[in-house]
Amino acid sequence: MTASLTRTQSFAKLAEQPSFDMIVVGGGATGLGTALDAASRGLRVAVFESHDFASGTSSRATKLAHGGVRYLAQGHIPLVREALRERSRLLANAPHNAHPLPFVMPSFKWWERPFYGVGLKVYDALSGAHGLGATEFLSSVETQQALPGIRSDGLSGGVRYWDGQFNDARLAIDLARTAASFGTLVFNYCKVDRLIEEAGKVVGVHVVDQETGQGYDVHSRCVINATGVWVDALRGAGVDPSATKPHMVRPSRGVHLVVSRDFMPTDSAMLIPKTRDGRVLFIVPWLGHLILGTTDTPVDAASREPYADTADVDFILGEAAHYLKRAPTRADVLSIWSGLRPLVQDVSAGSTKAISREHTIEIAANGLLTVTGGKWTTYRAMSEDVMAHALAAKLLPVGTSPDCITYDLPILGADSPCNTPDMARAGDSDFVRFAVEHEFARTVSDVLARRSRVLFLHAKAAEKLVPAVSESLIKHGVMNPDAASLVHLARQYQSCP
Ligand SMILES: Cc1cc2nc3c(=O)[nH]c(=O)nc-3n(C[C@H](O)[C@H](O)[C@H](O)COP(=O)(O)OP(=O)(O)OC[C@H]3O[C@@H](n4cnc5c(N)ncnc54)[C@H](O)[C@@H]3O)c2cc1C
């Protein structure tokens, strides 16, 4: 196993030859997936991420590789079918990261079991050869065995079905490594602050190394704007700032709470498809803890660390209390984090009401290709679609292969000691060395939030690990590991409003 290029080596290569077949802006699921697709077709690719890989939305998902049972109820059959196929691709291509997970929908009303059961049989049928297990009807006793801790009064039974679960931030790191193994230059902490245009067409970007402040002009005819909820800023970063109007994205905040697994000691997840106010609630076991969530609240600004508010927490804890025998309280919350969904507005209709959960691709008059929306599960199919659009718009070199090879391309990462669910190991020197040499870690937050997931699981435990991780980072050549940021974040993730 060879180490990835060091940051210094990557910048040296960039300075030597600042010209690429494709530049990808944004190092989340969408950008890294697109970079891998392009690089695996033989293109020369560079990725620029302003912060750390997956530090935007891609580390803050519910971590479900799923077809989207609720979209089925809304009749979005092609969307569900595609996601079910992609779910199985993820499980097959990154088995070290993703695995099948049983879900149980408990029923408290007589009609719920047959109603949801029939819907889930359709979900099975749509999975076809990609199915992970057959939907089963459970008695009340079987439901309690599958979901120990569930409130039993009024419980009439349940339905068990299968979806997948994965580690979102780690998958992003794995994608970055895999893209790098195909020759992609991947940079975190490198912000694109301007598009370079000639004769009205994008021919490159200006990037600034956030560690040194040094700027670089980097050239490509094909620039992919994969900046998630921040796409509108880059759409307006060319010669014509009004290119950002109308805005494409309306961010929507989703909050998760993490509590001890003792509240529901099981390897099955619980899904409440319709809570008392009609929303969805997941209670999902993950890395030895339980994730409770999530909410969906439109917000005006796309902040880097969106705060949860009292209403978010009241909803999640209130509904959890309704379904669990022992109700978690604010004092039981080990970590609380939020992410922003990039919901795409129907800009063509000039309407801000029609928002979609599918991905959207726009090629602007200056040639900038913007892709946003969709979900983690479908990142690979989105990337394939981006390539098809870039090819059709003649943004890529003549002779670029029209054939995508990521369908069964293995994703690196099985060798990483950072895959361990053991939180305490995040302070080990070996762990940190691997994170630095192979996984592009630059700060204490990179190690504790995304190489390991301690911050997301147990914010107090993360804070305790800061000195050890900071020391190890310095030992392995990182000059300024920025311990203060993690301490600040850990306090935010500990305080439940
Ligand atoms: C609460 C919640 C739960 C979810 N749960 C699931 C789930 O269970 N399953 C599922 O499949 N999907 C889920 N999703 C959806 C999924 O997480 C997103 O669709 C996906 O992560 C979006 O990835 P992205 O790469 O488009 O955006 P991001 O991950 O936000 O990446 C964009 C990146 O661009 C960078 N950037 C911005 N501006 C610049 C610039 N100027 N220069 C350089 N870089 C820049 C940002 O720092 C960021 O890292 C969930 C989303 C939310 C919010």
The ligand as a Gaussian input file, in Angstrom:
#p B3LYP/6-31G(d) Opt

LIG

0 1
 C      -30.171000      15.497000       7.599000
 C      -29.844000      14.772000       6.336000
 C      -29.991000      13.399000       6.275000
 C      -29.677000      12.724000       5.090000
 N      -29.759000      11.375000       5.080000
 C      -29.441000      10.692000       3.971000
 C      -29.456000       9.277000       3.975000
 O      -29.711000       8.642000       5.006000
 N      -29.163000       8.648000       2.831000
 C      -28.855000       9.310000       1.679000
 O      -28.631000       8.663000       0.658000
 N      -28.780000      10.661000       1.648000
 C      -29.057000      11.354000       2.766000
 N      -28.965000      12.727000       2.777000
 C      -28.576000      13.424000       1.542000
 C      -27.050000      13.455000       1.334000
 O      -26.372000      13.623000       2.536000
 C      -26.690000      14.586000       0.372000
 O      -27.466000      14.454000      -0.802000
 C      -25.228000      14.577000      -0.038000
 O      -24.376000      14.462000       1.073000
 C      -24.890000      15.869000      -0.793000
 O      -23.536000      15.822000      -1.163000
 P      -22.874000      17.001000      -1.972000
 O      -21.519000      16.556000      -2.347000
 O      -23.779000      17.419000      -3.087000
 O      -22.829000      18.229000      -0.947000
 P      -21.780000      18.489000       0.254000
 O      -21.475000      17.267000       0.988000
 O      -22.284000      19.641000       1.033000
 O      -20.454000      18.901000      -0.512000
 C      -20.246000      20.162000      -1.062000
 C      -18.836000      20.597000      -0.695000
 O      -18.480000      21.760000      -1.420000
 C      -17.579000      22.495000      -0.616000
 N      -17.497000      23.869000      -1.125000
 C      -18.454000      24.828000      -1.071000
 N      -18.021000      25.945000      -1.678000
 C      -16.765000      25.691000      -2.136000
 C      -15.797000      26.459000      -2.849000
 N      -16.032000      27.712000      -3.225000
 N      -14.595000      25.883000      -3.140000
 C      -14.343000      24.613000      -2.785000
 N      -15.235000      23.831000      -2.105000
 C      -16.426000      24.363000      -1.795000
 C      -18.184000      22.386000       0.764000
 O      -17.244000      22.648000       1.774000
 C      -18.695000      20.949000       0.777000
 O      -17.799000      20.054000       1.383000
 C      -29.244000      13.437000       3.957000
 C      -29.083000      14.827000       4.021000
 C      -29.366000      15.489000       5.212000
 C      -29.166000      16.959000       5.293000

